[in-house]
């Protein structure tokens, strides 16, 4: 049973939302954030990337940077750029995008902004599919502690629910509180406020029927929020369990609406082989077919798209090269890592090997071609996207996805709603 609650969101007045909102902290570096913020003092980057308020080169982990985040958060509230709602409520957040996975057809996904229960994360009701790193957890914990707030949401998926979809559809037919097209991603973002007590009760009750929620993106934020909640509980001698710090902010989408793009690989060399030798070696485990100079995208699971020396190839894994009953081994990211990157190219650690890099599917196959044609990389490998069902199956069995396996798009915009822990 998933426990959620409404909360008094802190958010920009309508006239400020496009100046405040931003991309998530972890999709751009400090200098990109500095450039995007420019001379806009209302940009959320002053809170989530506060190193931009110091001299270039200042570490994002400098103690002064965390202090600056808290100072900026208070400043935004003092100046009325962020205002707390009077009532505990839910919010509906819609993203409309055109993506290659949908053949660039316009598609809208509708999420509910909720207070997720930290205890559900600890108990495994909120399920993860990625490993987290202690240093990144600590960074996010410091940010939550110093602001006493979840400034940015976690990205959840939930099993499809007809009652919630009907409720969301009813709101989606009305005028949204926010409605804008983001300048960087070019996607439309809308927000509705759910303040009706009956609708609030319905949302809470429907989530209570769900056996699990799934982290799509934001594993470090989830871990950090849950750990800060546990800390605060230990520090409070009168802890009851219903305090605001027991909850953290998430945007939960129906699983069927989410789009996962391919997460592709580019490699610097062929481990001493010529192109012909490499293609011949691939034939042991794959059916290899040359597709010519035009971009070729894999059409199904267990098919890969290879770009090498100006030509595209289809690689189809042969029967018997993977185990359909192994939830990890059956993944294309596992098949390619084992049979191509490890066995043929000698790349055994995807996180640390400097011979390999990764390209999100939003950049398209053209980016893979560009990096190979430039001479920076020798070959590119495009994967068929992981499915949401595969992610949920892996999370349900307590397994962890291999690294660099999922790329969710569009990303959540930050700054539309903030959750205070008191």
N, C-alpha and C positions, 0 to 999 in steps of 0.2 A: 504494500500500500504506500503510495507516494504522498508525502505530507508537503503541502504548499500553503502559502498565505498571501493575501494582498499586503501592500505596504504604501506608505506615504512617499511617493517618489519626489525626488528633487530634480527639476528639469527647467529648461530655458523657457521664458515667455515666448509666445509664437513669433514675435518680431525679431528675436535674437537667435532662433534655432539654427539658421544656416551659418551664422558666424561662430556659434559654439561647437557644433557637431564636427566630428573628425573620424579618420580611420582608426582602427585599433592600434594600441601601442606597439604591438609585436609584428606589424607588417611593414614597418619602415624604420630607417635608422635615424639617428639624432639630427644629421644634417638635412635629411629629407623633411623631417618634422619642422626644423628651423625655417626651411624654405617655404613650406606650406603655410606655416603660421604667419610668416612675413611680419607686417606691422599690425596684425589683428590681435589686439590684447584680449579679445573674448574667446580666442581659439582654445579648445580643450587641451591642445598639446601643452599649454602652460601648466596643466595639472598632471597629465599622463606621460609627458616627455619633458619634465621641468628642467632638464639639463640645458634646454635651448635658451634659458634665461641666464646662463653663465657663458664664459668665454668658450669658443669652439675647442673641442677636445676634452671637455670636462666629462669625467666618467658618469654614466647614468647610475652608478652605484655609490657615488660620493655621498656621505651623510648629509651634506648641504642640499643635495638634490631632493631627498625625501622631505626635508624641512620646507623646501620651496614648494613642493606639491601641496602640503597642508596650508601654507600661507596663501597660495593661489586659490585653493578651494574655498577658503574663508573669504578671500577677496571677491570671488565670483558671487558668493551669497550676499555679501555686504552691498555690492553694487547692483544687485537685482538681476544679474545675468543667469543665475540659477535660483529657483524659488521652490520651496517644499509645498506639496499639495496638502490641503487640510485634512483629507480623508484617506484612509487605507483603501486602495483600489488596485485593480489589475489594469494592464495596458495591452492593446493589440498593436503589433508592429508588422507592417507589410513591406516586402521588398519585391520590386518588379525589375526583372533583368532580361537581357538577351545574351544567351551563352551558347558556345559551340556544342555543348552536350544536348541542347534542345534545338539544334539546327538554327540557332539565332532567332527562334520564335520567342515572342514576349511571354514571360511566365511570372506569376506572382505567388509568393509563399507567405503564409500568415502565421506569425508567432505570437505567443502569449508571454508577456513580461511578468514574471512571478517571483515570489520569495521562496526559494528552494530550501529544504531543511538540511542543515549540515549533518545531522544524525543519519539521514538517508545515505549520504556519501560514505560515512564511516561504516554503515551496515551493508553497503553494496546494493541498496535499492537504486541509487544513482550509479550507473555503471560506466566504467571507463574502458577504453580500448588502446590507450597509449601509456608508455612509461613516462614518469616525470623525473626531472632532475632537481636535486636538493637545492642547488644554487638558485635556480629559477623560482622554485617555491619560496625560498627565503626572500627573494627580491619582491615578489608579489605580496608576501605577508607583511613586509615593511611598509609597502604602499597602502595596504588595507589598514594596518595599525595606525599609521601617522594621520590618515584622513578619517579614521573611524567610519569608513564607508566603502562600499563596492562601487568604484567609479565606473567600471566597465562590466558588461554582463558576460556570462558564460553562455555558450551556444548549445542547447539541448535538442534532442529529438524525443518524441513520445509516440506510442502506438496510435494509429489513426482512431479518431473518436467522432462519431456522427453528431452527438449532442453538441460538442464543442465547435464542430465545423458549422453547424446551423447557427449557433450563437455568433460566431465570428462573421459569417456571411451577412447576418442582420446588421452588424455594426459597419461592415465594409460597404454597405449601400448608403451610408450616411456620410456627412462631411467630416473629414479627419481633422484632428487637432493640428498635426503637422503634415505637410505634403511638399516635398522638394526633390530635385534631382541633384545628386552629389556630384561635385565638380571633377573628382578623380575617376571614380568608377563609372559615372554616367548612368547609374541605376536610380530608379525612383524609390523613395523611402517615405512611408506614411505611418502615422501613429494615431490611434483612437484611445480615449480614456473610458474604462469600464467602471462606472461609479454606482450603477444600479445595484442595490443590495441583493436582489434576487439573482441577478446575473453573476455577481461575485460568489454567492453561495453555490450556484451551479458549477462554476469553474472549479472551486475547491472540492466539491463532491465528486466530480468526474475524475479529477486527478487521483483522488483517494481510491478509486477503483483500479488504478493502473499498478501492475506488479513492479514495473521498472521504468526509470527514465534513463536516457542515454546521453553521455557527453559527446557531442559531435566535434566541437572545437573549444579549447579553453581548459585543458586538463590542469595546467599550472594554476590558473585562477581558481578552479574548483578546489584543488588541494589546499591552496593558501587560505581561501575563505573558510573551509572546514576547520583547518588548524587554528585560525584566529578565533573562531567560535568556541573551540575547545579551550583555548587559553582563557578567554573571557569568562567561561563557565567556572573554571578552576579558581579564578581571581575573585569571583563573586560569592561571598559566604551565604547569600540569600538566593542563590540560583534556583529558579523554578523549572526552566526548560522552555518557556514560551517567550523569552526575551528576544528582542529584534536581532541580537548578535548570533542567535541560533539559526539564522536564515541568511542566504546570500542570493544575489540577483542573477536570474537566468532568463533567456528568451527561448521558449520551447516551441518547436515546430512539429507538425505532423510528419512522421517519417517519410510518407509517400511524396511529400512536396519538396523534399530537399534534393539539391543537385550536387553531385560529387563529380568533380572534373578529374581527368587523368593527371597524374603526378609523374613527370617524365625524367629521364636520365640522359646526361651527356657525359662522354668519357674521353679523356685526353689521348689515349693510345690503345693499341690492340695487343698489348702484352707481348710484343716482339713478333707478332704475326703480320703477314701481308693481308690485304683485304680479301684476296682469293682464298688464302689459308683459313681466315676467320669464317668466311661464308661456308667453306667446306666443313669446318669443325662444327658449325651450327646444325648441319644436316643430320648429325647423330640423334638429336633430340627434337628437331623441328622440321616441318615441311617448309622449305624456303622457296619463295616465289618473287622474282623481280617484278616490280610494278612501274618501273621507269622513272622519269624525272619529275612527274607531277606528284604533289603531296598525297600521301596515302595514310588514311586513318584506320586503325584496327576496328573491325566490325563486330567482334564478339569476344567473350571471355576466352582466355588462353590463346589469343592471337596478339601478336606484337607487331609494331611498325618500326622498322629499322631504316635509318638514313646513313648512307656510307658512300663516300666518293661520288656525290652528285646523283645517287639513285636511291629510290625507296624500295623496301622489301617487305613482304608479308612473312612473318614467322608464326607458324601454327604448331603449338606443342603437341607432340605425338602421344597417342594413348599409352598409358603406362609410365609416363614421365612425372605424373603427380597422382596423389591419392585423393579421390573425391570425398572420402570420409574424414580427412584431416582438415579441420576448419582453417588452419594456418597454411599448411602445405599446398592447399588447393588455390590459394590466392595467387594472382598473376605476379604480384610484387615478390612473392616467395619463389615462384617458378623462375622468374627472370634473375633474381638474386643468386639462386643456387646454380642454375644451368648455364647462365651467360656470364654474369658479373664475377662469380666466385670461380667456377670450374674453368672457364675459358680466359677470363681477363685478370684473375688473381685479386679481385677486389672483395675483401672479406668483411670489412667494417664500413658500412655505408655512412655512419656518422662522422668518421674521422679520416677516411682515405681521401687524400687531396687530388687523386686522379679522376674523381667523379663529382659532378654537380647535379642539381635538381631544378627542374623548370615546371612551374605550375601551369596547368592546362589552359588557363585564361590567356596566356601569351600565344597560344596556338602553335601549330606545327612549324609555322614560319620562323619562330624564334629558334627552334631546334636546328633548322636548316641554316639560319644565319650564323649560329655559333660554330657549326661544323665548317661551313664554307669559308668563314673568316680564318680558319686554321687554328683557332683557339682549342677546338675539340676535334677528335678524329671521327667519332660516331655518335649517333643519338638513338635512343630507344624510347618509343612512345608506348604507353600501356593503355589497355582498356580500363575505364574507371572502375574502382571498387563500388559495389552496390551497398545501399543502406542495410539491406537484409544481411549481407555478409558481415558488416560491422556489428549489427545487433546479435547475430549468431555467435560471433567471437566474444562479445561482451557477456552474453548469457552463459557461455561455457567457461568464463573466468580466464580467457586467453587474452593475449596482448597482440595488437597488430605489429607487423614489422615496421621499421622506421621509414618515414617518407612515403607513406602509402595512401594518404587521403588528402584531398584538397577541396574544401568546401567553398562554394562561391554562390551568391555574393557574401562578402563579409558583413558582419553587423557593424553599423555605424555606432560610434561611442558618443555619449553626451546627450542622448535623447531622454534617458531616465537614469538617475543615480539612486542608490539605496544606502541610507544611513543605518548604522548599527545600533543606534539608541533612539 
